Amino acid sequence: GGDASYCIGDAIPSISATVNAGETIDWYDSSTGGILLLSGNTSFTPAAAGTYYAEARETATSCISGTRTAITVTEDALDDATFSYAAAAYCVDATDPTPTATLAGGSYASTAGLSINSTTGAIDVSASTPGTYTVTYTTAGTCPNSSTESVTINALPTITVSTAATCSVDLLTYSISIDVSSGGVVTSTSGTVTDNGSNNWTIDTITSGTDIIITVTDGNSCDTTLAVTAPDCSCPVIAAPISGGDAS
């Protein structure tokens, strides 16, 4: 039957040999002498990996073969299913990540909500629902194995205008107020940023005529921007005074 092998955790396979009619096989743990493991059977299921020896015996005379045939049973290690992504968490607008696997050629899977390529493991973050997922990689080798990694997809923070851009009384600057999602920190390309509390922020003393970009960044380092066009803070049309009439 030849040598045999099996994967760690699987059942140990039987081994066998053939003999002529009227003969049987006795199984030993050594090429000479040794311990008789099984008598009178052409197949044998060992208890562990190793080399076993088949000795032919004529059933009528009990005459035996001059030598024994060695048959080896090998225990093969499971595939290395190790893989990893560059980071544990991604914003929904990040570049789609692709994992690195120690042994390529396997398949990837996860639970519903995560958009993942089963062949490459690439995650389409923008098409995924924010949340934490377990990604499983299964190898395709002789002794397949699997491992898991946790990946989190984070939503972007929100930003909405609560008070529209308004010119100052002297028309030299303008201000705007916004509401952001909880925990967001606001920055602006111009003006003074003030945290009013309750996730409301004001950007004021912005020079008239200057467009700005407001950015809110959350605790996951995800950010959202808002482009603001400066309002028209030019002087209104002022009518010329009406004469009260000439005088003499």
Solvent accessible surface area in square Angstrom, and as a share of the most:
residue,aa,sasa,rsa
1,G,83,0.80
2,G,44,0.42
3,D,102,0.53
4,A,24,0.19
5,S,64,0.41
6,Y,23,0.09
7,C,16,0.10
8,I,83,0.42
9,G,78,0.75
10,D,84,0.44
11,A,92,0.71
12,I,44,0.22
13,P,41,0.26
14,S,66,0.42
15,I,4,0.02
16,S,41,0.26
17,A,17,0.13
18,T,129,0.75
19,V,45,0.26
20,N,109,0.56
21,A,107,0.83
22,G,50,0.48
23,E,55,0.25
24,T,16,0.10
25,I,2,0.01
26,D,7,0.04
27,W,0,0.00
28,Y,32,0.12
29,D,60,0.31
30,S,36,0.24
31,S,61,0.39
32,T,106,0.62
33,G,49,0.47
34,G,54,0.52
35,I,114,0.58
36,L,85,0.43
37,L,68,0.34
38,L,64,0.32
39,S,62,0.40
40,G,39,0.38
41,N,66,0.34
42,T,60,0.35
43,S,46,0.30
44,F,23,0.10
45,T,80,0.46
46,P,5,0.03
47,A,100,0.78
48,A,54,0.42
49,A,44,0.34
50,G,28,0.27
51,T,52,0.30
52,Y,24,0.09
53,Y,41,0.15
54,A,6,0.05
55,E,11,0.05
56,A,24,0.19
57,R,52,0.19
58,E,67,0.30
59,T,79,0.46
60,A,95,0.74
61,T,80,0.47
62,S,69,0.44
63,C,83,0.50
64,I,104,0.53
65,S,39,0.25
66,G,86,0.83
67,T,112,0.65
68,R,42,0.15
69,T,80,0.46
70,A,56,0.43
71,I,6,0.03
72,T,48,0.28
73,V,2,0.01
74,T,63,0.37
75,E,85,0.38
76,D,46,0.24
77,A,75,0.58
78,L,73,0.36
79,D,23,0.12
80,D,72,0.37
81,A,4,0.03
82,T,80,0.47
83,F,4,0.02
84,S,56,0.36
85,Y,23,0.09
86,A,107,0.83
87,A,47,0.37
88,A,73,0.57
89,A,47,0.36
90,Y,27,0.10
91,C,21,0.13
92,V,28,0.16
93,D,92,0.48
94,A,37,0.28
95,T,124,0.72
96,D,69,0.36
97,P,14,0.09
98,T,84,0.49
99,P,14,0.09
100,T,102,0.59
101,A,25,0.19
102,T,89,0.52
103,L,74,0.37
104,A,86,0.67
105,G,65,0.63
106,G,10,0.10
107,S,58,0.37
108,Y,15,0.06
109,A,58,0.45
110,S,36,0.23
111,T,88,0.51
112,A,104,0.81
113,G,32,0.31
114,L,14,0.07
115,S,42,0.27
116,I,38,0.19
117,N,72,0.37
118,S,66,0.43
119,T,102,0.59
120,T,66,0.38
121,G,0,0.00
122,A,28,0.22
123,I,1,0.00
124,D,55,0.28
125,V,1,0.01
126,S,87,0.56
127,A,66,0.51
128,S,8,0.05
129,T,80,0.46
130,P,65,0.41
131,G,28,0.27
132,T,94,0.54
133,Y,20,0.08
134,T,72,0.42
135,V,0,0.00
136,T,45,0.26
137,Y,1,0.00
138,T,55,0.32
139,T,6,0.03
140,A,82,0.64
141,G,34,0.33
142,T,123,0.72
143,C,3,0.02
144,P,75,0.47
145,N,49,0.25
146,S,57,0.37
147,S,36,0.23
148,T,79,0.46
149,E,67,0.30
150,S,66,0.43
151,V,1,0.00
152,T,33,0.19
153,I,2,0.01
154,N,22,0.11
155,A,53,0.41
156,L,59,0.29
157,P,7,0.04
158,T,81,0.47
159,I,22,0.11
160,T,81,0.47
161,V,72,0.41
162,S,54,0.35
163,T,73,0.42
164,A,69,0.53
165,A,29,0.22
166,T,75,0.44
167,C,38,0.23
168,S,35,0.23
169,V,156,0.89
170,D,88,0.45
171,L,51,0.25
172,L,122,0.61
173,T,38,0.22
174,Y,2,0.01
175,S,35,0.23
176,I,7,0.03
177,S,17,0.11
178,I,0,0.00
179,D,59,0.31
180,V,11,0.06
181,S,35,0.23
182,S,95,0.61
183,G,55,0.53
184,G,7,0.06
185,V,87,0.50
186,V,7,0.04
187,T,79,0.46
188,S,29,0.19
189,T,96,0.56
190,S,35,0.23
191,G,36,0.34
192,T,74,0.43
193,V,49,0.28
194,T,62,0.36
195,D,83,0.43
196,N,79,0.40
197,G,34,0.33
198,S,114,0.73
199,N,58,0.30
200,N,35,0.18
201,W,29,0.10
202,T,29,0.17
203,I,0,0.00
204,D,48,0.25
205,T,83,0.48
206,I,0,0.00
207,T,84,0.49
208,S,33,0.22
209,G,63,0.61
210,T,46,0.27
211,D,90,0.47
212,I,3,0.01
213,I,84,0.42
214,I,0,0.00
215,T,31,0.18
216,V,0,0.00
217,T,51,0.30
218,D,25,0.13
219,G,80,0.77
220,N,84,0.43
221,S,87,0.56
222,C,1,0.01
223,D,62,0.32
224,T,33,0.19
225,T,80,0.46
226,L,45,0.22
227,A,82,0.64
228,V,14,0.08
229,T,109,0.63
230,A,19,0.15
231,P,34,0.22
232,D,122,0.63
233,C,14,0.08
234,S,75,0.48
235,C,108,0.64
236,P,89,0.56
237,V,150,0.86
238,I,138,0.70
239,A,89,0.69
240,A,83,0.65
241,P,133,0.83
242,I,168,0.85
243,S,89,0.57
244,G,90,0.87
245,G,51,0.49
246,D,149,0.77
247,A,101,0.78
248,S,167,1.08
